[in-house]
Amino acid sequence: WIVIQQRIDGSQSFDQDWDTYKSGFGNYDANFWLGLEKMHQLTTSADYRLRFEVLVSGVWVSDEYDHFVINSEMEKYSINVSGYSGDNSDVLNNLLDLKLYQNGMKFSTPEQDNDLTNFFKCSLMHHSGFWFNACYNINMNGVYGSTLRYVLNSAGIFITSCRMMIKLNA
């Protein structure tokens, strides 16, 4: 697995601008964001799978997608996933509330709002960059310890450790 995002503590702010999310930040063995451009280059060069892992009350919970692509900057690094499996609730494809559906969404940062709401800016309001709709079902880049919301069996919980990883499909 290749780690593309990781949060282990609050020492690294994820309240970053577009260029920083594009190029990446943090330390690979600590709090880390690989970079949208690198993610795009990797996921459009081969068929990758995506895995979300979150630590909830000492237990790791996961969501996995068989196919994962980050589109180009011209497409605002939109995310596309398919083929869900896991022990959670398909966090990017929330069909119970389409405002929280994140599959296909463009990436947003506080100064570059690409979400689908006209009432407020999700990225600015949640101090992070992520693939927001109006606003989210999952935000692994929110303020550490407070807004790392993750839906587990339709109940909102808050997490402190998480990571996103990709792996080549065989």
N, C-alpha and C positions, 0 to 999 in steps of 0.2 A: 504494500500500500504506500502511496505517496501522500503525505500530509499536505493539504492546501490551505488549511485554517486550523488554528488551535488556540484555546484559551485555558490557562491553568491558574491564573491569578489576575489581580487588577493592576499589575505593574505597567502594562502597555495599553494606552488608550486606542480604541478602535473608532474614535470620532475623528476621522481623517477625510481629506479632500479627494476629489476624483483622481488626480494624478498620482497620489500616494496609493490608493487602492489599485490603480492601473499597474504600477510598478512593483508593489509589494512592500511589506514592512515587518518589523519584529525579528525575533531570533527563532530559527527552526526548532530548537530544542525547548522553547518556552512559548510565549504568546507570539502568534505568527499569522501572516496573510501572504500567500505565495505571490499574488499579483494577477489581476484580471487578464492582462495580455498573455502572460505565461499559461494561464488556464485555457484561454482561447486557443493558443498555439498547440498545446498538448491535446485538447479534446477534439480539435478538428483535424488532427493528423492521424488519429486512430480511434478505435471504439473503446471508450472507457466506461467504467461503472463508478457510481458515487455512493459513499457511505457517510451518514451523519451518526456520530456517537455523542451521547450526553451522559454525564454522571449525575444520577438522581438518587439521593439517600444512600450512597455507597454502592449503587448498582449501575452498570453501564446499560443504556437502552439505545437501540439503533433503528435506523431507517436506511434502506439500501435501494438503489435504482440500477437496473441492468444497463441502461444507456444514459449518458450524460454529455451534454455539449454546452459550452459557453460560446455564444456568437461573437462577432467582431465588434470593435468599438463603434463602427457605423451603426450597428444595431443595439448600441448601448449595453453591450456585454450581456444580452438577455440569456436566461437559463432555460434549458430544455431537458427534461428527464422523462423516462418511461420505464416500465417493468418493475413495479414496486414489490419489495418484500421487507419484512421486519417485524419487530415486536411492539410497534407503536401504531400510528394512525395515518400513514402516508402524508406527512406534514406539508409537502409542496402541492398536493392535489386535494385540498379541502373542498369537497363537493357539498358539504353541509352549509357553508357560507362562502359564496363565490367572491366576496370582497377579500377573503383571506387566501384565495387560490393564488399560489406564487409561481407555479410552473408557467414558463413563457414570459415572465415579467422582466423588464429592463432593470439594470442595476441603478441604484440611486445613492447619492452622497448628500451631505447637508447643503452643498452649494449647487448640486446638479440633481434636481427633482425630476424623476422619471416615473413616479408611481401613478396610479390611476385615480387618485382623489383630487378634487379641486378645492377642498375645504382646508387642508393643511398639508404640510410636507412631512411624510412619515420619517424620512431620514433625519431631518432637522429635529423633529420632536423626540426621536429615540436616540439621538447622538451617535449615529452609526451609518455605515454603508451596508446595503443588502438589497436583495431582490424583493422590493415591496410592491404590494397591490394597494390595499386600503385598510389596514397597513400590512399585518402579517399573521401567520400561524406560527412561524418560527423566525427568530432573529438571533443568530448566534454571535453577532457582533455588537450587541447593545451594551449599555453601561454595565460593567462587571458587577455581578451579584444582585442586580436589581431588575434589569429588563431583558435578560437572556431567556425570554419566554419560549417555552416548548410545550406542545400539546401532547399529553400522555393520556390515551383513552378518553379524549374529549374534555379533559380537565386541565386548565392552565396551571403550570408550575414554573418555578424559577430554578435555574441551574447555575452552577459556578464553573464547571469544567466541561469542555466540549471540543470536538474536532470534526473536520470534514476531510475525507480521504478519497483518493481515486486509485483505480487499478485497471490495467489493460484487460479487456475481455479476451479470453483464450480462443 
